Amino acid sequence: MMTTTYPGFDALAGHTYIALTTFRGNDTAVPTPVWSARDGDRLVLLTLAPADKLKRLSNDAHVRVASSEGRSKLLGTEIEARGRILTPEEHPGTDGALTSKYGWQKRASLLAMRLRGSEIAYIELRRTDGELI
């Protein structure tokens, strides 16, 4: 089986944060800093639900991503991608990639989210030149 790599996602590998840019109904771009991890040819993200970015993503799957300093200041060129919110059944496979990258920080964040009663959502991003499943 041949694996396709997309150099643009490779450029994000060494960064703690990426800026996920979603779009409002009037096409206004809204960048948000998020944690991400590479999982094969996709990026996976973790966020709280409900979140405005999830609403925007469910209305428009087109997103842009770039390396970020953590406050949405872009550090690199934006990459066009498509995103989708993963179902709860897909969470366990996604969780491992994020845990591998962020380790104890991710575990502590998840614990804090759960103690506050927060819902957790995972997002999958694929390059627009890749196939979104």
KEROZA-661452 format. One record per atom (N, C-alpha, C, O, CB): residue number from 1; residue in three letters; atom name; x, y, z. Coordinates in nm, 3 decimals, always signed. Glycine has a CB too. Layout:
N
NUM Ala CA X Y Z
...
END
This chain:
133
1 Met N +0.084 -0.118 +0.000
1 Met CA +0.000 +0.000 +0.000
1 Met C +0.088 +0.124 +0.000
1 Met O +0.177 +0.138 +0.084
1 Met CB -0.095 +0.000 +0.121
2 Met N +0.064 +0.213 -0.092
2 Met CA +0.143 +0.334 -0.105
2 Met C +0.086 +0.443 -0.015
2 Met O -0.035 +0.468 -0.017
2 Met CB +0.148 +0.381 -0.251
3 Thr N +0.170 +0.508 +0.063
3 Thr CA +0.127 +0.617 +0.148
3 Thr C +0.166 +0.748 +0.083
3 Thr O +0.282 +0.767 +0.045
3 Thr CB +0.189 +0.605 +0.290
4 Thr N +0.071 +0.837 +0.070
4 Thr CA +0.098 +0.968 +0.014
4 Thr C +0.127 +1.063 +0.128
4 Thr O +0.056 +1.065 +0.228
4 Thr CB -0.021 +1.018 -0.071
5 Thr N +0.232 +1.142 +0.113
5 Thr CA +0.261 +1.243 +0.215
5 Thr C +0.238 +1.380 +0.155
5 Thr O +0.254 +1.401 +0.035
5 Thr CB +0.406 +1.229 +0.267
6 Tyr N +0.199 +1.472 +0.239
6 Tyr CA +0.175 +1.608 +0.197
6 Tyr C +0.271 +1.697 +0.272
6 Tyr O +0.256 +1.719 +0.392
6 Tyr CB +0.027 +1.651 +0.222
7 Pro N +0.371 +1.750 +0.201
7 Pro CA +0.476 +1.827 +0.267
7 Pro C +0.424 +1.940 +0.354
7 Pro O +0.488 +1.975 +0.454
7 Pro CB +0.567 +1.883 +0.165
8 Gly N +0.311 +1.998 +0.320
8 Gly CA +0.257 +2.108 +0.400
8 Gly C +0.226 +2.069 +0.543
8 Gly O +0.253 +2.146 +0.634
8 Gly CB +0.134 +2.161 +0.336
9 Phe N +0.171 +1.951 +0.564
9 Phe CA +0.146 +1.905 +0.700
9 Phe C +0.278 +1.873 +0.770
9 Phe O +0.290 +1.892 +0.891
9 Phe CB +0.053 +1.782 +0.700
10 Asp N +0.377 +1.826 +0.696
10 Asp CA +0.508 +1.800 +0.755
10 Asp C +0.568 +1.927 +0.815
10 Asp O +0.638 +1.922 +0.916
10 Asp CB +0.604 +1.740 +0.650
11 Ala N +0.539 +2.041 +0.753
11 Ala CA +0.592 +2.169 +0.800
11 Ala C +0.537 +2.208 +0.937
11 Ala O +0.595 +2.293 +1.005
11 Ala CB +0.561 +2.278 +0.699
12 Leu N +0.426 +2.148 +0.978
12 Leu CA +0.364 +2.180 +1.107
12 Leu C +0.418 +2.095 +1.221
12 Leu O +0.388 +2.122 +1.338
12 Leu CB +0.215 +2.163 +1.097
13 Ala N +0.497 +1.993 +1.190
13 Ala CA +0.535 +1.890 +1.286
13 Ala C +0.603 +1.942 +1.412
13 Ala O +0.574 +1.891 +1.520
13 Ala CB +0.625 +1.793 +1.221
14 Gly N +0.690 +2.038 +1.404
14 Gly CA +0.766 +2.079 +1.520
14 Gly C +0.700 +2.185 +1.606
14 Gly O +0.763 +2.238 +1.697
14 Gly CB +0.897 +2.129 +1.477
15 His N +0.575 +2.218 +1.579
15 His CA +0.509 +2.327 +1.649
15 His C +0.407 +2.275 +1.750
15 His O +0.334 +2.179 +1.723
15 His CB +0.441 +2.419 +1.550
16 Thr N +0.402 +2.339 +1.866
16 Thr CA +0.305 +2.302 +1.968
16 Thr C +0.164 +2.338 +1.924
16 Thr O +0.070 +2.261 +1.944
16 Thr CB +0.338 +2.370 +2.101
17 Tyr N +0.149 +2.455 +1.864
17 Tyr CA +0.018 +2.503 +1.822
17 Tyr C +0.013 +2.520 +1.670
17 Tyr O +0.113 +2.546 +1.604
17 Tyr CB -0.016 +2.636 +1.892
18 Ile N -0.108 +2.505 +1.618
18 Ile CA -0.136 +2.549 +1.483
18 Ile C -0.253 +2.646 +1.491
18 Ile O -0.331 +2.642 +1.586
18 Ile CB -0.167 +2.428 +1.387
19 Ala N -0.264 +2.732 +1.394
19 Ala CA -0.380 +2.820 +1.382
19 Ala C -0.477 +2.750 +1.288
19 Ala O -0.446 +2.729 +1.171
19 Ala CB -0.341 +2.964 +1.331
20 Leu N -0.593 +2.715 +1.339
20 Leu CA -0.701 +2.658 +1.259
20 Leu C -0.792 +2.774 +1.221
20 Leu O -0.853 +2.837 +1.307
20 Leu CB -0.780 +2.544 +1.337
21 Thr N -0.802 +2.801 +1.091
21 Thr CA -0.888 +2.908 +1.044
21 Thr C -1.014 +2.848 +0.985
21 Thr O -1.009 +2.775 +0.886
21 Thr CB -0.817 +2.996 +0.941
22 Thr N -1.128 +2.880 +1.048
22 Thr CA -1.259 +2.840 +0.998
22 Thr C -1.327 +2.967 +0.949
22 Thr O -1.278 +3.078 +0.970
22 Thr CB -1.346 +2.766 +1.109
23 Phe N -1.442 +2.950 +0.881
23 Phe CA -1.506 +3.063 +0.816
23 Phe C -1.651 +3.079 +0.860
23 Phe O -1.728 +2.983 +0.865
23 Phe CB -1.500 +3.048 +0.666
24 Arg N -1.687 +3.203 +0.891
24 Arg CA -1.825 +3.236 +0.924
24 Arg C -1.907 +3.234 +0.796
24 Arg O -1.852 +3.224 +0.686
24 Arg CB -1.835 +3.375 +0.993
25 Gly N -2.038 +3.242 +0.810
25 Gly CA -2.129 +3.241 +0.695
25 Gly C -2.103 +3.354 +0.597
25 Gly O -2.133 +3.341 +0.478
25 Gly CB -2.270 +3.249 +0.743
26 Asn N -2.047 +3.466 +0.645
26 Asn CA -2.016 +3.579 +0.557
26 Asn C -1.872 +3.573 +0.504
26 Asn O -1.821 +3.673 +0.453
26 Asn CB -2.039 +3.711 +0.631
27 Asp N -1.808 +3.456 +0.517
27 Asp CA -1.670 +3.430 +0.471
27 Asp C -1.562 +3.500 +0.553
27 Asp O -1.447 +3.507 +0.509
27 Asp CB -1.657 +3.473 +0.328
28 Thr N -1.595 +3.551 +0.670
28 Thr CA -1.495 +3.608 +0.758
28 Thr C -1.410 +3.495 +0.815
28 Thr O -1.464 +3.399 +0.871
28 Thr CB -1.560 +3.692 +0.871
29 Ala N -1.279 +3.506 +0.802
29 Ala CA -1.186 +3.406 +0.854
29 Ala C -1.169 +3.425 +1.005
29 Ala O -1.152 +3.537 +1.053
29 Ala CB -1.050 +3.415 +0.783
30 Val N -1.173 +3.313 +1.079
30 Val CA -1.158 +3.316 +1.224
30 Val C -1.049 +3.217 +1.264
30 Val O -1.074 +3.097 +1.271
30 Val CB -1.292 +3.282 +1.297
31 Pro N -0.926 +3.266 +1.291
31 Pro CA -0.818 +3.176 +1.333
31 Pro C -0.827 +3.144 +1.481
31 Pro O -0.858 +3.231 +1.562
31 Pro CB -0.681 +3.237 +1.300
32 Thr N -0.799 +3.020 +1.516
32 Thr CA -0.802 +2.975 +1.654
32 Thr C -0.680 +2.887 +1.679
32 Thr O -0.657 +2.793 +1.602
32 Thr CB -0.934 +2.898 +1.686
33 Pro N -0.601 +2.913 +1.784
33 Pro CA -0.488 +2.825 +1.813
33 Pro C -0.536 +2.694 +1.874
33 Pro O -0.619 +2.694 +1.965
33 Pro CB -0.387 +2.895 +1.909
34 Val N -0.484 +2.583 +1.825
34 Val CA -0.523 +2.450 +1.874
34 Val C -0.401 +2.359 +1.875
34 Val O -0.302 +2.384 +1.806
34 Val CB -0.636 +2.389 +1.786
35 Trp N -0.410 +2.253 +1.955
35 Trp CA -0.311 +2.146 +1.949
35 Trp C -0.347 +2.056 +1.833
35 Trp O -0.465 +2.037 +1.803
35 Trp CB -0.306 +2.066 +2.083
36 Ser N -0.247 +2.002 +1.768
36 Ser CA -0.271 +1.908 +1.659
36 Ser C -0.162 +1.802 +1.659
36 Ser O -0.053 +1.823 +1.712
36 Ser CB -0.275 +1.981 +1.522
37 Ala N -0.195 +1.689 +1.601
37 Ala CA -0.097 +1.582 +1.586
37 Ala C -0.116 +1.519 +1.449
37 Ala O -0.228 +1.506 +1.399
37 Ala CB -0.110 +1.476 +1.699
38 Arg N -0.007 +1.480 +1.390
38 Arg CA -0.010 +1.412 +1.261
38 Arg C -0.047 +1.266 +1.286
38 Arg O +0.008 +1.202 +1.375
38 Arg CB +0.128 +1.423 +1.187
39 Asp N -0.140 +1.215 +1.209
39 Asp CA -0.183 +1.076 +1.218
39 Asp C -0.196 +1.025 +1.074
39 Asp O -0.302 +1.037 +1.012
39 Asp CB -0.319 +1.061 +1.299
40 Gly N -0.088 +0.969 +1.022
40 Gly CA -0.087 +0.928 +0.882
40 Gly C -0.088 +1.050 +0.792
40 Gly O -0.004 +1.138 +0.805
40 Gly CB -0.206 +0.836 +0.851
41 Asp N -0.184 +1.055 +0.701
41 Asp CA -0.192 +1.169 +0.609
41 Asp C -0.292 +1.274 +0.656
41 Asp O -0.334 +1.360 +0.579
41 Asp CB -0.230 +1.121 +0.470
42 Arg N -0.329 +1.268 +0.782
42 Arg CA -0.425 +1.365 +0.835
42 Arg C -0.369 +1.431 +0.960
42 Arg O -0.274 +1.382 +1.021
42 Arg CB -0.560 +1.297 +0.867
43 Leu N -0.430 +1.543 +0.997
43 Leu CA -0.405 +1.606 +1.125
43 Leu C -0.527 +1.582 +1.212
43 Leu O -0.640 +1.582 +1.162
43 Leu CB -0.375 +1.760 +1.110
44 Val N -0.506 +1.560 +1.339
44 Val CA -0.616 +1.546 +1.433
44 Val C -0.603 +1.654 +1.539
44 Val O -0.493 +1.689 +1.582
44 Val CB -0.619 +1.404 +1.497
45 Leu N -0.718 +1.706 +1.580
45 Leu CA -0.724 +1.816 +1.676
45 Leu C -0.819 +1.779 +1.789
45 Leu O -0.911 +1.699 +1.771
45 Leu CB -0.768 +1.946 +1.608
46 Leu N -0.796 +1.839 +1.905
46 Leu CA -0.881 +1.820 +2.022
46 Leu C -0.934 +1.956 +2.062
46 Leu O -0.859 +2.054 +2.065
46 Leu CB -0.803 +1.752 +2.139
47 Thr N -1.063 +1.964 +2.094
47 Thr CA -1.122 +2.090 +2.137
47 Thr C -1.238 +2.063 +2.232
47 Thr O -1.286 +1.950 +2.243
47 Thr CB -1.169 +2.173 +2.016
48 Leu N -1.281 +2.166 +2.299
48 Leu CA -1.401 +2.158 +2.382
48 Leu C -1.525 +2.170 +2.294
48 Leu O -1.522 +2.236 +2.190
48 Leu CB -1.400 +2.269 +2.491
49 Ala N -1.631 +2.107 +2.336
49 Ala CA -1.758 +2.121 +2.268
49 Ala C -1.860 +2.167 +2.372
49 Ala O -1.853 +2.120 +2.486
49 Ala CB -1.803 +1.986 +2.198
50 Pro N -1.951 +2.252 +2.340
50 Pro CA -1.962 +2.316 +2.209
50 Pro C -1.856 +2.426 +2.195
50 Pro O -1.814 +2.486 +2.294
50 Pro CB -2.104 +2.375 +2.188
51 Ala N -1.815 +2.450 +2.074
51 Ala CA -1.721 +2.558 +2.043
51 Ala C -1.764 +2.620 +1.911
51 Ala O -1.813 +2.550 +1.822
51 Ala CB -1.572 +2.505 +2.036
52 Asp N -1.745 +2.749 +1.899
52 Asp CA -1.786 +2.816 +1.777
52 Asp C -1.718 +2.758 +1.654
52 Asp O -1.778 +2.750 +1.547
52 Asp CB -1.756 +2.964 +1.786
53 Lys N -1.591 +2.716 +1.670
53 Lys CA -1.521 +2.659 +1.554
53 Lys C -1.589 +2.531 +1.505
53 Lys O -1.585 +2.501 +1.386
53 Lys CB -1.374 +2.630 +1.590
54 Leu N -1.652 +2.456 +1.595
54 Leu CA -1.724 +2.335 +1.554
54 Leu C -1.848 +2.371 +1.473
54 Leu O -1.879 +2.305 +1.374
54 Leu CB -1.763 +2.250 +1.677
55 Lys N -1.917 +2.475 +1.515
55 Lys CA -2.034 +2.521 +1.439
55 Lys C -1.992 +2.567 +1.300
55 Lys O -2.054 +2.531 +1.200
55 Lys CB -2.107 +2.635 +1.514
56 Arg N -1.886 +2.649 +1.295
56 Arg CA -1.839 +2.697 +1.165
56 Arg C -1.794 +2.582 +1.077
56 Arg O -1.822 +2.581 +0.957
56 Arg CB -1.724 +2.797 +1.183
57 Leu N -1.725 +2.485 +1.135
57 Leu CA -1.677 +2.369 +1.059
57 Leu C -1.793 +2.284 +1.006
57 Leu O -1.786 +2.233 +0.895
57 Leu CB -1.586 +2.284 +1.145
58 Ser N -1.898 +2.269 +1.086
58 Ser CA -2.012 +2.189 +1.039
58 Ser C -2.087 +2.259 +0.926
58 Ser O -2.154 +2.193 +0.847
58 Ser CB -2.107 +2.160 +1.155
59 Asn N -2.076 +2.392 +0.918
59 Asn CA -2.139 +2.467 +0.810
59 Asn C -2.051 +2.478 +0.686
59 Asn O -2.102 +2.492 +0.575
59 Asn CB -2.175 +2.605 +0.858
60 Asp N -1.919 +2.471 +0.704
60 Asp CA -1.825 +2.486 +0.593
60 Asp C -1.699 +2.407 +0.626
60 Asp O -1.624 +2.444 +0.716
60 Asp CB -1.791 +2.636 +0.567
61 Ala N -1.675 +2.298 +0.554
61 Ala CA -1.562 +2.209 +0.583
61 Ala C -1.428 +2.267 +0.539
61 Ala O -1.324 +2.215 +0.577
61 Ala CB -1.584 +2.077 +0.515
62 His N -1.429 +2.374 +0.461
62 His CA -1.305 +2.437 +0.415
62 His C -1.237 +2.507 +0.533
62 His O -1.300 +2.587 +0.602
62 His CB -1.332 +2.537 +0.300
63 Val N -1.109 +2.476 +0.555
63 Val CA -1.031 +2.540 +0.660
63 Val C -0.892 +2.571 +0.606
63 Val O -0.853 +2.524 +0.499
63 Val CB -1.022 +2.448 +0.787
64 Arg N -0.820 +2.650 +0.681
64 Arg CA -0.677 +2.672 +0.653
64 Arg C -0.603 +2.648 +0.784
64 Arg O -0.656 +2.675 +0.892
64 Arg CB -0.649 +2.817 +0.596
65 Val N -0.481 +2.598 +0.775
65 Val CA -0.397 +2.577 +0.892
65 Val C -0.258 +2.630 +0.866
65 Val O -0.210 +2.631 +0.752
65 Val CB -0.392 +2.427 +0.930
66 Ala N -0.194 +2.674 +0.972
66 Ala CA -0.056 +2.721 +0.965
66 Ala C +0.006 +2.704 +1.103
66 Ala O -0.065 +2.699 +1.203
66 Ala CB -0.047 +2.870 +0.917
67 Ser N +0.137 +2.695 +1.107
67 Ser CA +0.202 +2.692 +1.237
67 Ser C +0.173 +2.826 +1.306
67 Ser O +0.156 +2.929 +1.241
67 Ser CB +0.358 +2.667 +1.224
68 Ser N +0.168 +2.821 +1.440
68 Ser CA +0.124 +2.937 +1.517
68 Ser C +0.202 +2.944 +1.647
68 Ser O +0.255 +2.844 +1.695
68 Ser CB -0.028 +2.930 +1.544
69 Glu N +0.208 +3.064 +1.704
69 Glu CA +0.277 +3.080 +1.831
69 Glu C +0.186 +3.054 +1.951
69 Glu O +0.233 +3.058 +2.065
69 Glu CB +0.334 +3.219 +1.841
70 Gly N +0.059 +3.029 +1.929
70 Gly CA -0.032 +3.002 +2.039
70 Gly C -0.137 +3.109 +2.059
70 Gly O -0.232 +3.087 +2.134
70 Gly CB +0.045 +2.985 +2.165
71 Arg N -0.123 +3.220 +1.995
71 Arg CA -0.224 +3.326 +2.002
71 Arg C -0.272 +3.360 +1.861
71 Arg O -0.312 +3.473 +1.833
71 Arg CB -0.168 +3.452 +2.072
72 Ser N -0.266 +3.263 +1.775
72 Ser CA -0.311 +3.273 +1.636
72 Ser C -0.217 +3.354 +1.547
72 Ser O -0.249 +3.375 +1.430
72 Ser CB -0.447 +3.335 +1.632
73 Lys N -0.103 +3.401 +1.598
73 Lys CA -0.006 +3.467 +1.511
73 Lys C +0.057 +3.358 +1.424
73 Lys O +0.118 +3.264 +1.474
73 Lys CB +0.104 +3.546 +1.594
74 Leu N +0.041 +3.373 +1.295
74 Leu CA +0.089 +3.273 +1.202
74 Leu C +0.241 +3.279 +1.189
74 Leu O +0.300 +3.386 +1.181
74 Leu CB +0.025 +3.291 +1.065
75 Leu N +0.302 +3.160 +1.188
75 Leu CA +0.447 +3.151 +1.174
75 Leu C +0.488 +3.095 +1.038
75 Leu O +0.606 +3.090 +1.006
75 Leu CB +0.504 +3.065 +1.285
76 Gly N +0.391 +3.054 +0.959
76 Gly CA +0.422 +2.996 +0.829
76 Gly C +0.308 +3.018 +0.732
76 Gly O +0.210 +3.085 +0.763
76 Gly CB +0.451 +2.848 +0.843
77 Thr N +0.324 +2.962 +0.615
77 Thr CA +0.224 +2.972 +0.510
77 Thr C +0.102 +2.888 +0.545
77 Thr O +0.114 +2.777 +0.597
77 Thr CB +0.282 +2.927 +0.375
78 Glu N -0.016 +2.941 +0.515
78 Glu CA -0.139 +2.866 +0.541
78 Glu C -0.156 +2.755 +0.439
78 Glu O -0.119 +2.769 +0.322
78 Glu CB -0.261 +2.960 +0.540
79 Ile N -0.213 +2.645 +0.484
79 Ile CA -0.238 +2.526 +0.402
79 Ile C -0.389 +2.507 +0.393
79 Ile O -0.458 +2.508 +0.495
79 Ile CB -0.168 +2.399 +0.462
80 Glu N -0.439 +2.488 +0.272
80 Glu CA -0.581 +2.462 +0.251
80 Glu C -0.612 +2.318 +0.289
80 Glu O -0.537 +2.227 +0.255
80 Glu CB -0.622 +2.489 +0.103
81 Ala N -0.722 +2.298 +0.360
81 Ala CA -0.760 +2.163 +0.403
81 Ala C -0.912 +2.157 +0.416
81 Ala O -0.982 +2.257 +0.407
81 Ala CB -0.692 +2.125 +0.538
82 Arg N -0.960 +2.035 +0.437
82 Arg CA -1.101 +2.011 +0.468
82 Arg C -1.105 +1.943 +0.604
82 Arg O -1.020 +1.860 +0.636
82 Arg CB -1.171 +1.923 +0.356
83 Gly N -1.204 +1.978 +0.682
83 Gly CA -1.216 +1.922 +0.815
83 Gly C -1.350 +1.856 +0.837
83 Gly O -1.448 +1.885 +0.768
83 Gly CB -1.194 +2.027 +0.918
84 Arg N -1.351 +1.768 +0.934
84 Arg CA -1.478 +1.708 +0.977
84 Arg C -1.467 +1.675 +1.124
84 Arg O -1.359 +1.644 +1.175
84 Arg CB -1.512 +1.581 +0.894
85 Ile N -1.580 +1.683 +1.191
85 Ile CA -1.588 +1.649 +1.333
85 Ile C -1.604 +1.498 +1.341
85 Ile O -1.692 +1.440 +1.277
85 Ile CB -1.707 +1.724 +1.405
86 Leu N -1.518 +1.435 +1.420
86 Leu CA -1.522 +1.289 +1.430
86 Leu C -1.633 +1.244 +1.525
86 Leu O -1.669 +1.314 +1.620
86 Leu CB -1.388 +1.236 +1.478
87 Thr N -1.686 +1.127 +1.497
87 Thr CA -1.787 +1.069 +1.583
87 Thr C -1.721 +1.015 +1.710
87 Thr O -1.602 +0.987 +1.709
87 Thr CB -1.865 +0.956 +1.510
88 Pro N -1.796 +1.000 +1.819
88 Pro CA -1.738 +0.946 +1.942
88 Pro C -1.673 +0.809 +1.922
88 Pro O -1.576 +0.777 +1.991
88 Pro CB -1.845 +0.935 +2.048
89 Glu N -1.723 +0.730 +1.829
89 Glu CA -1.663 +0.597 +1.803
89 Glu C -1.524 +0.609 +1.742
89 Glu O -1.444 +0.516 +1.751
89 Glu CB -1.754 +0.515 +1.710
90 Glu N -1.494 +0.722 +1.680
90 Glu CA -1.363 +0.744 +1.619
90 Glu C -1.260 +0.804 +1.715
90 Glu O -1.142 +0.810 +1.682
90 Glu CB -1.377 +0.833 +1.498
91 His N -1.302 +0.848 +1.832
91 His CA -1.213 +0.914 +1.926
91 His C -1.096 +0.828 +1.972
91 His O -0.983 +0.878 +1.973
91 His CB -1.290 +0.958 +2.045
92 Pro N -1.116 +0.702 +2.011
92 Pro CA -1.003 +0.626 +2.065
92 Pro C -0.882 +0.618 +1.972
92 Pro O -0.769 +0.631 +2.018
92 Pro CB -1.049 +0.487 +2.098
93 Gly N -0.903 +0.597 +1.844
93 Gly CA -0.790 +0.590 +1.751
93 Gly C -0.720 +0.724 +1.734
93 Gly O -0.599 +0.729 +1.712
93 Gly CB -0.838 +0.542 +1.617
94 Thr N -0.794 +0.830 +1.745
94 Thr CA -0.742 +0.965 +1.729
94 Thr C -0.663 +1.008 +1.852
94 Thr O -0.562 +1.078 +1.841
94 Thr CB -0.855 +1.063 +1.702
95 Asp N -0.710 +0.968 +1.967
95 Asp CA -0.653 +1.011 +2.093
95 Asp C -0.505 +0.973 +2.107
95 Asp O -0.427 +1.048 +2.166
95 Asp CB -0.731 +0.950 +2.207
96 Gly N -0.467 +0.858 +2.053
96 Gly CA -0.329 +0.812 +2.065
96 Gly C -0.227 +0.905 +2.001
96 Gly O -0.120 +0.926 +2.057
96 Gly CB -0.316 +0.676 +2.005
97 Ala N -0.259 +0.961 +1.886
97 Ala CA -0.167 +1.051 +1.817
97 Ala C -0.144 +1.177 +1.901
97 Ala O -0.031 +1.225 +1.911
97 Ala CB -0.222 +1.089 +1.678
98 Leu N -0.249 +1.230 +1.960
98 Leu CA -0.236 +1.350 +2.044
98 Leu C -0.160 +1.320 +2.172
98 Leu O -0.079 +1.401 +2.216
98 Leu CB -0.374 +1.406 +2.076
99 Thr N -0.186 +1.204 +2.233
99 Thr CA -0.115 +1.166 +2.355
99 Thr C +0.034 +1.146 +2.326
99 Thr O +0.118 +1.183 +2.408
99 Thr CB -0.175 +1.037 +2.414
100 Ser N +0.066 +1.087 +2.212
100 Ser CA +0.207 +1.068 +2.176
100 Ser C +0.281 +1.201 +2.164
100 Ser O +0.397 +1.212 +2.203
100 Ser CB +0.219 +0.991 +2.044
101 Lys N +0.214 +1.301 +2.111
101 Lys CA +0.279 +1.431 +2.091
101 Lys C +0.284 +1.514 +2.219
101 Lys O +0.387 +1.574 +2.250
101 Lys CB +0.207 +1.509 +1.982
102 Tyr N +0.174 +1.519 +2.294
102 Tyr CA +0.164 +1.611 +2.408
102 Tyr C +0.180 +1.546 +2.545
102 Tyr O +0.196 +1.616 +2.645
102 Tyr CB +0.033 +1.680 +2.403
103 Gly N +0.176 +1.411 +2.551
103 Gly CA +0.203 +1.338 +2.674
103 Gly C +0.123 +1.383 +2.794
103 Gly O +0.000 +1.393 +2.788
103 Gly CB +0.346 +1.348 +2.706
104 Trp N +0.193 +1.410 +2.905
104 Trp CA +0.126 +1.444 +3.031
104 Trp C +0.042 +1.570 +3.020
104 Trp O -0.058 +1.584 +3.089
104 Trp CB +0.229 +1.460 +3.142
105 Gln N +0.082 +1.665 +2.933
105 Gln CA +0.004 +1.788 +2.919
105 Gln C -0.135 +1.758 +2.865
105 Gln O -0.234 +1.816 +2.909
105 Gln CB +0.077 +1.888 +2.827
106 Lys N -0.142 +1.667 +2.769
106 Lys CA -0.271 +1.630 +2.712
106 Lys C -0.354 +1.555 +2.815
106 Lys O -0.474 +1.580 +2.829
106 Lys CB -0.253 +1.545 +2.586
107 Arg N -0.291 +1.463 +2.887
107 Arg CA -0.364 +1.388 +2.990
107 Arg C -0.419 +1.482 +3.096
107 Arg O -0.534 +1.467 +3.138
107 Arg CB -0.272 +1.282 +3.055
108 Ala N -0.339 +1.577 +3.140
108 Ala CA -0.383 +1.673 +3.241
108 Ala C -0.497 +1.761 +3.188
108 Ala O -0.592 +1.791 +3.260
108 Ala CB -0.264 +1.760 +3.287
109 Ser N -0.486 +1.803 +3.063
109 Ser CA -0.592 +1.885 +3.003
109 Ser C -0.723 +1.808 +2.994
109 Ser O -0.829 +1.862 +3.025
109 Ser CB -0.550 +1.934 +2.863
110 Leu N -0.715 +1.683 +2.950
110 Leu CA -0.836 +1.600 +2.942
110 Leu C -0.899 +1.581 +3.080
110 Leu O -1.021 +1.589 +3.094
110 Leu CB -0.804 +1.464 +2.880
111 Leu N -0.817 +1.556 +3.180
111 Leu CA -0.868 +1.538 +3.316
111 Leu C -0.938 +1.666 +3.362
111 Leu O -1.048 +1.660 +3.418
111 Leu CB -0.753 +1.502 +3.413
112 Ala N -0.876 +1.780 +3.339
112 Ala CA -0.937 +1.907 +3.379
112 Ala C -1.069 +1.929 +3.306
112 Ala O -1.166 +1.976 +3.365
112 Ala CB -0.841 +2.024 +3.351
113 Met N -1.073 +1.897 +3.177
113 Met CA -1.197 +1.913 +3.099
113 Met C -1.307 +1.825 +3.156
113 Met O -1.421 +1.869 +3.173
113 Met CB -1.172 +1.878 +2.950
114 Arg N -1.273 +1.701 +3.186
114 Arg CA -1.373 +1.608 +3.239
114 Arg C -1.421 +1.648 +3.377
114 Arg O -1.540 +1.636 +3.408
114 Arg CB -1.316 +1.466 +3.243
115 Leu N -1.330 +1.696 +3.462
115 Leu CA -1.368 +1.739 +3.596
115 Leu C -1.463 +1.859 +3.591
115 Leu O -1.549 +1.875 +3.678
115 Leu CB -1.244 +1.775 +3.678
116 Arg N -1.447 +1.944 +3.489
116 Arg CA -1.538 +2.058 +3.471
116 Arg C -1.667 +2.017 +3.403
116 Arg O -1.759 +2.098 +3.390
116 Arg CB -1.470 +2.166 +3.389
117 Gly N -1.675 +1.890 +3.360
117 Gly CA -1.795 +1.844 +3.291
117 Gly C -1.800 +1.884 +3.145
117 Gly O -1.907 +1.882 +3.084
117 Gly CB -1.916 +1.895 +3.361
118 Ser N -1.687 +1.920 +3.090
118 Ser CA -1.682 +1.965 +2.950
118 Ser C -1.692 +1.848 +2.854
118 Ser O -1.642 +1.738 +2.882
118 Ser CB -1.553 +2.042 +2.924
119 Glu N -1.755 +1.871 +2.743
119 Glu CA -1.759 +1.775 +2.633
119 Glu C -1.632 +1.793 +2.551
119 Glu O -1.578 +1.903 +2.542
119 Glu CB -1.888 +1.794 +2.544
120 Ile N -1.586 +1.685 +2.492
120 Ile CA -1.464 +1.687 +2.412
120 Ile C -1.500 +1.650 +2.268
120 Ile O -1.580 +1.560 +2.244
120 Ile CB -1.358 +1.590 +2.469
121 Ala N -1.440 +1.720 +2.174
121 Ala CA -1.461 +1.690 +2.033
121 Ala C -1.326 +1.675 +1.965
121 Ala O -1.229 +1.742 +2.001
121 Ala CB -1.547 +1.800 +1.963
122 Tyr N -1.321 +1.588 +1.867
122 Tyr CA -1.202 +1.569 +1.786
122 Tyr C -1.235 +1.608 +1.643
122 Tyr O -1.345 +1.584 +1.594
122 Tyr CB -1.150 +1.422 +1.794
123 Ile N -1.137 +1.668 +1.577
123 Ile CA -1.151 +1.712 +1.439
123 Ile C -1.042 +1.645 +1.357
123 Ile O -0.929 +1.631 +1.402
123 Ile CB -1.143 +1.867 +1.427
124 Glu N -1.079 +1.604 +1.237
124 Glu CA -0.984 +1.549 +1.142
124 Glu C -0.967 +1.649 +1.029
124 Glu O -1.065 +1.701 +0.977
124 Glu CB -1.031 +1.409 +1.088
125 Leu N -0.842 +1.675 +0.990
125 Leu CA -0.814 +1.762 +0.877
125 Leu C -0.735 +1.684 +0.773
125 Leu O -0.644 +1.608 +0.805
125 Leu CB -0.736 +1.888 +0.922
126 Arg N -0.772 +1.705 +0.649
126 Arg CA -0.697 +1.648 +0.536
126 Arg C -0.674 +1.756 +0.434
126 Arg O -0.759 +1.843 +0.413
126 Arg CB -0.773 +1.528 +0.472
127 Arg N -0.558 +1.751 +0.371
127 Arg CA -0.527 +1.845 +0.264
127 Arg C -0.634 +1.838 +0.157
127 Arg O -0.689 +1.731 +0.132
127 Arg CB -0.388 +1.817 +0.203
128 Thr N -0.665 +1.949 +0.095
128 Thr CA -0.766 +1.947 -0.009
128 Thr C -0.719 +1.870 -0.131
128 Thr O -0.800 +1.829 -0.214
128 Thr CB -0.804 +2.089 -0.048
129 Asp N -0.587 +1.849 -0.144
129 Asp CA -0.539 +1.765 -0.253
129 Asp C -0.535 +1.617 -0.210
129 Asp O -0.495 +1.531 -0.288
129 Asp CB -0.399 +1.813 -0.298
130 Gly N -0.577 +1.589 -0.084
130 Gly CA -0.592 +1.453 -0.037
130 Gly C -0.740 +1.418 -0.039
130 Gly O -0.824 +1.504 -0.066
130 Gly CB -0.532 +1.435 +0.105
131 Glu N -0.771 +1.297 -0.011
131 Glu CA -0.910 +1.252 -0.016
131 Glu C -0.969 +1.253 +0.124
131 Glu O -0.914 +1.189 +0.215
131 Glu CB -0.921 +1.110 -0.079
132 Leu N -1.077 +1.324 +0.143
132 Leu CA -1.145 +1.329 +0.274
132 Leu C -1.242 +1.213 +0.282
132 Leu O -1.331 +1.199 +0.198
132 Leu CB -1.219 +1.465 +0.295
133 Ile N -1.225 +1.129 +0.382
133 Ile CA -1.316 +1.015 +0.396
133 Ile C -1.429 +1.047 +0.492
133 Ile O -1.515 +0.963 +0.516
133 Ile CB -1.242 +0.892 +0.444
END
